Amino acid sequence: MSDLPKTELLFPAGNLEKLKYAFAYGADAVYAGVPMFSLRARENQFTWESLAEGVEYTRKLGKKIYFTANIYAHNMKLAPFMKAFEKMYALKPDAYIMSDPGLIGMVREQYPDAEIHLSVQANNTNWAQVKFWHEQVGITRVILSRELSLREIREIHEKVPQVEIEFFVHGAICMAYSGRCLLSNYLSNRDPNQGVCSHSCRWEYKVFHQENNTDDLYDETLQSGNYEPLKGEYFLTEEMHPDQYLPVDEDEYGTYIMNARDMCLLDCLQDLREAGVVSFKIEGRSKTINYLAGVGRAYRRTLDDLEAGRVPDLDAYSPDIFAISNRGYTPGFIRGNLAEKSIYYDKNDEYHEEDFVGIIREYDVNRGMARLEVKNRFDLGEHVKIVMPEGVLEYNIDTILSSKDDAPQPSAHGGAWDVWINIPHDPGPWAILRRKTRDVSKSKVD
Ligand code: SF4
């Protein structure tokens, strides 16, 4: 057994259903957005009623739930926020994740016993900040900036050991300090600091040339049919760093110079535990059940091994990470300056080695059939994987019946389809189906 304190695995819960899957696939705690006042506001599907149900569900499991209320408020939002906080407080979550110092002050004044965790959005980058928030404001846990190295995290823990450290270990990252960026405001009038980022950094940007002696700018990539690939390789350099070459790749659609890869620290968990991190946080409240299952299986098994003093078998666990959508993985700043491959310059596509086929909604023991909510087309005879919290089973689908009238089907399609399929045994309530991806060009990022 490891003598380090038990580490929490903290999952995103975008709605009540995802909250339940997060716990089924290994979460010790979840974070959930409150209506209107959390980042990811557009994707937050909780209502006050479902949030209350989520708290009750969490309590029954003996796990924890944190409410995310981490916007930076403008004046007009102060009063509505405090009104909403009354409702949050009545639901009694384990803590509130907040970032705006003004809102934190108001909450502290009116609800002195409310436990507040300082959001990553507050850009917590040094021990003096952490000490300040703890001593002056009573913050008990800080979610450190993703932009820190392992050495910096360790130093913060050593200087302020009484404050719990939470750290993101997996998921999408910003090319700016987490969320503190105005790109999305400029390009789509959606403010990342109010929870409505349009992810403008991942869009395609075109390369323009300017001809001598003319003010006309022209876009030589405007007609993709006329596109001629640029010859040779192109790089940007910055005046003060003439030896540092930043590659710029372009295709017929444009270039993706700010498209950050996703963070994955599966192989750094022990280092992070030793540095003082007590909560490993997974990004992605807008992500699918397939994502929760894949990330959950990989991180839960790795952490269980570490806590039992075993060496995790990462070769066996990481396929779940590559099965789900990703933009290629980077360890971010954890080993110091950004690793070379932190931006995916070629495209803004997402990749996955396995397709999400569907979610098993019920099992009919008498017929040996499961009702499947179909997410992607599949055909009779296909080889699929049943993914469950406790394991993976592979088999061939040799019966597909319409859920309306039991009529045999040669295939099933995503969308509104529900079908019955044969399954060798009851896979339990949380099973999903995956298969090797059909589009191999989308299976791997270089
Ligand atoms: S536009 Fe990109 S960098 Fe800016 S906040 Fe949104 S995700 Fe982050």
Residues whose N, C-alpha, C, O or C-beta is under 5 A from the ligand:
A	BS01	SF4	C174 M175 A176 G179 C181 L183 S184 P192 C197 H199 S200 C201
